[in-house]
Amino acid sequence: MRWLIYLGFIVIGVVLFSLSLSMMDLPDMPGDIAYDRGAWHIHVPLLFSLGAVAIAGLIFWMVKR
């Protein structure tokens, strides 16, 4: 049951991070997921998200050390 809570936090974090990145009007990078259908437009910047996760991981590793 605990993993479901963690998964929920991860999904919410990814959605909020994706929304904040989409407001910055960053250029499209290779590997980004874009979905356009009618009035719906969903853009998930995978490369920027992976970079942010890597940087956050390094910061947490340095603080923990």
Chimera marker file (.cmm) of the C-alpha trace (Angstrom):
<marker_set name="trace">
<marker id="1" x="0.000" y="0.000" z="0.000" r="1" g="1" b="0" radius="0.5"/>
<marker id="2" x="2.887" y="2.354" z="0.749" r="1" g="1" b="0" radius="0.5"/>
<marker id="3" x="4.228" y="2.054" z="-2.817" r="1" g="1" b="0" radius="0.5"/>
<marker id="4" x="0.878" y="3.298" z="-4.135" r="1" g="1" b="0" radius="0.5"/>
<marker id="5" x="1.239" y="6.495" z="-2.107" r="1" g="1" b="0" radius="0.5"/>
<marker id="6" x="4.782" y="6.982" z="-3.422" r="1" g="1" b="0" radius="0.5"/>
<marker id="7" x="3.599" y="6.356" z="-6.959" r="1" g="1" b="0" radius="0.5"/>
<marker id="8" x="0.865" y="8.966" z="-6.496" r="1" g="1" b="0" radius="0.5"/>
<marker id="9" x="3.395" y="11.545" z="-5.293" r="1" g="1" b="0" radius="0.5"/>
<marker id="10" x="5.664" y="10.782" z="-8.245" r="1" g="1" b="0" radius="0.5"/>
<marker id="11" x="2.831" y="11.135" z="-10.764" r="1" g="1" b="0" radius="0.5"/>
<marker id="12" x="1.644" y="14.410" z="-9.213" r="1" g="1" b="0" radius="0.5"/>
<marker id="13" x="5.224" y="15.730" z="-9.196" r="1" g="1" b="0" radius="0.5"/>
<marker id="14" x="5.757" y="14.809" z="-12.841" r="1" g="1" b="0" radius="0.5"/>
<marker id="15" x="2.505" y="16.479" z="-13.879" r="1" g="1" b="0" radius="0.5"/>
<marker id="16" x="3.258" y="19.675" z="-11.948" r="1" g="1" b="0" radius="0.5"/>
<marker id="17" x="6.834" y="19.786" z="-13.245" r="1" g="1" b="0" radius="0.5"/>
<marker id="18" x="5.613" y="19.237" z="-16.807" r="1" g="1" b="0" radius="0.5"/>
<marker id="19" x="3.064" y="22.034" z="-16.454" r="1" g="1" b="0" radius="0.5"/>
<marker id="20" x="5.660" y="24.452" z="-15.103" r="1" g="1" b="0" radius="0.5"/>
<marker id="21" x="8.063" y="23.609" z="-17.937" r="1" g="1" b="0" radius="0.5"/>
<marker id="22" x="5.334" y="24.051" z="-20.540" r="1" g="1" b="0" radius="0.5"/>
<marker id="23" x="4.677" y="27.580" z="-19.224" r="1" g="1" b="0" radius="0.5"/>
<marker id="24" x="8.324" y="28.495" z="-19.893" r="1" g="1" b="0" radius="0.5"/>
<marker id="25" x="7.995" y="28.008" z="-23.688" r="1" g="1" b="0" radius="0.5"/>
<marker id="26" x="11.139" y="25.893" z="-23.938" r="1" g="1" b="0" radius="0.5"/>
<marker id="27" x="12.100" y="24.599" z="-27.394" r="1" g="1" b="0" radius="0.5"/>
<marker id="28" x="11.013" y="21.096" z="-28.371" r="1" g="1" b="0" radius="0.5"/>
<marker id="29" x="13.749" y="18.552" z="-27.754" r="1" g="1" b="0" radius="0.5"/>
<marker id="30" x="14.185" y="15.089" z="-29.271" r="1" g="1" b="0" radius="0.5"/>
<marker id="31" x="12.221" y="12.511" z="-27.312" r="1" g="1" b="0" radius="0.5"/>
<marker id="32" x="9.515" y="14.906" z="-26.114" r="1" g="1" b="0" radius="0.5"/>
<marker id="33" x="5.989" y="13.573" z="-26.215" r="1" g="1" b="0" radius="0.5"/>
<marker id="34" x="3.450" y="15.835" z="-27.914" r="1" g="1" b="0" radius="0.5"/>
<marker id="35" x="-0.212" y="14.968" z="-28.370" r="1" g="1" b="0" radius="0.5"/>
<marker id="36" x="-2.544" y="17.231" z="-30.363" r="1" g="1" b="0" radius="0.5"/>
<marker id="37" x="-6.150" y="16.352" z="-30.960" r="1" g="1" b="0" radius="0.5"/>
<marker id="38" x="-8.688" y="19.077" z="-31.523" r="1" g="1" b="0" radius="0.5"/>
<marker id="39" x="-8.634" y="21.445" z="-28.571" r="1" g="1" b="0" radius="0.5"/>
<marker id="40" x="-6.372" y="19.150" z="-26.509" r="1" g="1" b="0" radius="0.5"/>
<marker id="41" x="-2.630" y="19.740" z="-26.482" r="1" g="1" b="0" radius="0.5"/>
<marker id="42" x="-0.398" y="17.726" z="-24.169" r="1" g="1" b="0" radius="0.5"/>
<marker id="43" x="3.372" y="18.203" z="-24.184" r="1" g="1" b="0" radius="0.5"/>
<marker id="44" x="5.639" y="16.151" z="-21.900" r="1" g="1" b="0" radius="0.5"/>
<marker id="45" x="9.265" y="17.357" z="-22.011" r="1" g="1" b="0" radius="0.5"/>
<marker id="46" x="11.120" y="14.126" z="-21.237" r="1" g="1" b="0" radius="0.5"/>
<marker id="47" x="14.667" y="15.402" z="-21.787" r="1" g="1" b="0" radius="0.5"/>
<marker id="48" x="14.249" y="18.425" z="-19.502" r="1" g="1" b="0" radius="0.5"/>
<marker id="49" x="12.524" y="16.250" z="-16.889" r="1" g="1" b="0" radius="0.5"/>
<marker id="50" x="15.322" y="13.668" z="-16.924" r="1" g="1" b="0" radius="0.5"/>
<marker id="51" x="17.899" y="16.442" z="-16.596" r="1" g="1" b="0" radius="0.5"/>
<marker id="52" x="16.072" y="17.941" z="-13.630" r="1" g="1" b="0" radius="0.5"/>
<marker id="53" x="15.839" y="14.531" z="-11.955" r="1" g="1" b="0" radius="0.5"/>
<marker id="54" x="19.577" y="13.977" z="-12.469" r="1" g="1" b="0" radius="0.5"/>
<marker id="55" x="20.427" y="17.383" z="-10.996" r="1" g="1" b="0" radius="0.5"/>
<marker id="56" x="18.072" y="16.855" z="-8.041" r="1" g="1" b="0" radius="0.5"/>
<marker id="57" x="19.631" y="13.439" z="-7.450" r="1" g="1" b="0" radius="0.5"/>
<marker id="58" x="23.112" y="14.930" z="-7.398" r="1" g="1" b="0" radius="0.5"/>
<marker id="59" x="22.017" y="17.647" z="-4.971" r="1" g="1" b="0" radius="0.5"/>
<marker id="60" x="20.387" y="15.126" z="-2.623" r="1" g="1" b="0" radius="0.5"/>
<marker id="61" x="23.447" y="12.862" z="-2.846" r="1" g="1" b="0" radius="0.5"/>
<marker id="62" x="25.768" y="15.763" z="-1.948" r="1" g="1" b="0" radius="0.5"/>
<marker id="63" x="23.555" y="16.867" z="0.961" r="1" g="1" b="0" radius="0.5"/>
<marker id="64" x="23.271" y="13.306" z="2.289" r="1" g="1" b="0" radius="0.5"/>
<marker id="65" x="27.003" y="12.793" z="2.058" r="1" g="1" b="0" radius="0.5"/>
<link id1="1" id2="2" r="1" g="1" b="0" radius="0.2"/>
<link id1="2" id2="3" r="1" g="1" b="0" radius="0.2"/>
<link id1="3" id2="4" r="1" g="1" b="0" radius="0.2"/>
<link id1="4" id2="5" r="1" g="1" b="0" radius="0.2"/>
<link id1="5" id2="6" r="1" g="1" b="0" radius="0.2"/>
<link id1="6" id2="7" r="1" g="1" b="0" radius="0.2"/>
<link id1="7" id2="8" r="1" g="1" b="0" radius="0.2"/>
<link id1="8" id2="9" r="1" g="1" b="0" radius="0.2"/>
<link id1="9" id2="10" r="1" g="1" b="0" radius="0.2"/>
<link id1="10" id2="11" r="1" g="1" b="0" radius="0.2"/>
<link id1="11" id2="12" r="1" g="1" b="0" radius="0.2"/>
<link id1="12" id2="13" r="1" g="1" b="0" radius="0.2"/>
<link id1="13" id2="14" r="1" g="1" b="0" radius="0.2"/>
<link id1="14" id2="15" r="1" g="1" b="0" radius="0.2"/>
<link id1="15" id2="16" r="1" g="1" b="0" radius="0.2"/>
<link id1="16" id2="17" r="1" g="1" b="0" radius="0.2"/>
<link id1="17" id2="18" r="1" g="1" b="0" radius="0.2"/>
<link id1="18" id2="19" r="1" g="1" b="0" radius="0.2"/>
<link id1="19" id2="20" r="1" g="1" b="0" radius="0.2"/>
<link id1="20" id2="21" r="1" g="1" b="0" radius="0.2"/>
<link id1="21" id2="22" r="1" g="1" b="0" radius="0.2"/>
<link id1="22" id2="23" r="1" g="1" b="0" radius="0.2"/>
<link id1="23" id2="24" r="1" g="1" b="0" radius="0.2"/>
<link id1="24" id2="25" r="1" g="1" b="0" radius="0.2"/>
<link id1="25" id2="26" r="1" g="1" b="0" radius="0.2"/>
<link id1="26" id2="27" r="1" g="1" b="0" radius="0.2"/>
<link id1="27" id2="28" r="1" g="1" b="0" radius="0.2"/>
<link id1="28" id2="29" r="1" g="1" b="0" radius="0.2"/>
<link id1="29" id2="30" r="1" g="1" b="0" radius="0.2"/>
<link id1="30" id2="31" r="1" g="1" b="0" radius="0.2"/>
<link id1="31" id2="32" r="1" g="1" b="0" radius="0.2"/>
<link id1="32" id2="33" r="1" g="1" b="0" radius="0.2"/>
<link id1="33" id2="34" r="1" g="1" b="0" radius="0.2"/>
<link id1="34" id2="35" r="1" g="1" b="0" radius="0.2"/>
<link id1="35" id2="36" r="1" g="1" b="0" radius="0.2"/>
<link id1="36" id2="37" r="1" g="1" b="0" radius="0.2"/>
<link id1="37" id2="38" r="1" g="1" b="0" radius="0.2"/>
<link id1="38" id2="39" r="1" g="1" b="0" radius="0.2"/>
<link id1="39" id2="40" r="1" g="1" b="0" radius="0.2"/>
<link id1="40" id2="41" r="1" g="1" b="0" radius="0.2"/>
<link id1="41" id2="42" r="1" g="1" b="0" radius="0.2"/>
<link id1="42" id2="43" r="1" g="1" b="0" radius="0.2"/>
<link id1="43" id2="44" r="1" g="1" b="0" radius="0.2"/>
<link id1="44" id2="45" r="1" g="1" b="0" radius="0.2"/>
<link id1="45" id2="46" r="1" g="1" b="0" radius="0.2"/>
<link id1="46" id2="47" r="1" g="1" b="0" radius="0.2"/>
<link id1="47" id2="48" r="1" g="1" b="0" radius="0.2"/>
<link id1="48" id2="49" r="1" g="1" b="0" radius="0.2"/>
<link id1="49" id2="50" r="1" g="1" b="0" radius="0.2"/>
<link id1="50" id2="51" r="1" g="1" b="0" radius="0.2"/>
<link id1="51" id2="52" r="1" g="1" b="0" radius="0.2"/>
<link id1="52" id2="53" r="1" g="1" b="0" radius="0.2"/>
<link id1="53" id2="54" r="1" g="1" b="0" radius="0.2"/>
<link id1="54" id2="55" r="1" g="1" b="0" radius="0.2"/>
<link id1="55" id2="56" r="1" g="1" b="0" radius="0.2"/>
<link id1="56" id2="57" r="1" g="1" b="0" radius="0.2"/>
<link id1="57" id2="58" r="1" g="1" b="0" radius="0.2"/>
<link id1="58" id2="59" r="1" g="1" b="0" radius="0.2"/>
<link id1="59" id2="60" r="1" g="1" b="0" radius="0.2"/>
<link id1="60" id2="61" r="1" g="1" b="0" radius="0.2"/>
<link id1="61" id2="62" r="1" g="1" b="0" radius="0.2"/>
<link id1="62" id2="63" r="1" g="1" b="0" radius="0.2"/>
<link id1="63" id2="64" r="1" g="1" b="0" radius="0.2"/>
<link id1="64" id2="65" r="1" g="1" b="0" radius="0.2"/>
</marker_set>
